């Protein structure tokens, strides 16, 4: 299964050349990750307050394949490509229609909200993530 988040490109997202500024893809991806968690029942504030955990970005690889421009209607597609004890890799693709614009893999780590040290992903979260695992 894939999670989809629609994104409209606004003026504030573009650079002087009228194309989406490269760093804004990270903002789009962050919003999509947040909505992914929310849609599967885990809001970030709830995870911090009730579970004592937060997810932090450890590593990111991104390929910019095409340019997106003002008023484009994009779709951020999110899947889980790898799941470990305390970390996971999310695969996030930005599309304009059927055209792949950007392709990223981000390593997220589950850490204690108090100590910021890695901790095991709770089973209920792992189980929910399994529904979004990429097939080999």
C-alpha positions in Angstrom: 0.0 0.0 0.0 1.1 3.6 -0.7 0.3 6.8 1.2 -0.5 9.8 -1.0 -0.4 13.5 0.0 -1.4 16.2 -2.5 0.7 19.4 -2.6 0.0 22.6 -4.5 3.1 24.6 -5.4 2.7 28.2 -4.1 4.8 31.3 -4.8 6.6 30.9 -1.5 7.9 27.5 -2.6 9.7 28.8 -5.7 13.0 30.5 -6.2 13.9 33.5 -8.4 13.8 31.3 -11.4 10.2 30.3 -10.7 10.9 26.7 -9.9 10.5 24.9 -6.6 13.5 25.6 -4.5 15.4 22.4 -3.8 15.0 22.5 0.0 11.3 22.8 -0.2 11.1 19.2 -1.3 12.2 18.4 2.2 9.3 20.5 3.6 6.9 18.6 1.3 8.3 15.3 2.4 8.0 16.3 6.1 4.4 17.2 5.6 3.7 13.9 3.9 5.4 11.9 6.7 3.4 13.8 9.3 0.1 13.1 7.4 1.2 9.5 6.9 1.6 9.0 10.6 -1.7 10.9 11.3 -3.6 8.8 8.8 -2.4 5.5 10.3 -3.4 6.7 13.8 -0.1 8.2 15.3 0.1 11.9 15.6 3.6 13.2 16.5 2.4 14.9 19.6 0.6 11.8 20.8 3.7 9.7 20.2 5.8 12.2 22.2 3.3 12.6 25.1 1.9 9.1 25.4 4.6 6.8 24.1 7.6 9.0 25.1 9.1 8.7 21.6 9.9 10.9 18.6 11.2 10.2 15.1 14.3 12.0 14.0 15.9 12.1 10.5 19.3 10.5 10.4 20.1 10.4 6.7 18.6 11.5 3.5 19.3 10.7 -0.2 17.4 12.7 -2.8 17.5 12.7 -6.6 16.0 15.8 -8.3 14.8 14.4 -11.7 12.6 17.2 -13.1 11.6 20.7 -12.1 8.3 21.6 -10.5 6.9 25.1 -11.0 4.4 27.6 -9.5 0.8 26.2 -9.4 1.9 22.6 -10.2 -0.2 20.0 -8.5 2.1 17.4 -7.0 1.6 14.2 -5.2 4.0 12.9 -2.5 3.9 9.1 -2.4 5.2 7.5 0.8 6.1 3.8 1.5 8.4 2.0 3.9 11.3 0.4 2.3 13.1 -1.0 5.3 12.0 -1.7 8.9 14.5 -2.4 11.7 14.2 -2.5 15.5 14.6 1.2 16.1 14.8 2.7 12.6 13.1 2.6 9.3 13.6 3.9 5.8 10.8 5.8 4.1 10.8 6.0 0.3 9.1 9.3 -0.8 8.5 10.1 -4.4 7.2 13.4 -5.7 5.0 13.1 -8.8 3.4 15.6 -11.2 0.8 13.4 -12.8 2.7 10.3 -13.8 6.0 12.1 -14.0 8.5 11.4 -11.3 9.9 14.8 -10.1 12.0 13.8 -7.0 12.9 10.5 -5.4 14.1 10.3 -1.8 15.0 7.8 0.8 15.1 9.0 4.4 16.4 7.0 7.4 14.2 7.8 10.5 15.2 6.7 14.0 12.8 6.2 16.9 14.3 7.9 19.9 13.3 8.6 23.5 11.7 12.0 23.8 13.7 12.5 27.0 17.2 11.2 26.3 17.2 11.3 22.5 18.7 7.8 22.5 17.4 5.2 20.0 14.7 2.9 21.4 12.7 0.1 19.9 9.7 1.0 17.6 6.5 0.1 19.5 4.9 -3.1 18.0 1.7 -1.3 17.1 3.6 1.2 15.0 5.7 -1.5 13.4 2.5 -3.4 12.6 1.0 -0.3 10.9 4.2 0.3 8.9 4.1 -3.3 7.6 1.0 -2.4 5.6 3.1 0.2 3.7 6.2 -2.0 3.0 7.5 -2.0 -0.5 7.4 -5.3 -2.2 10.7 -6.8 -3.3 
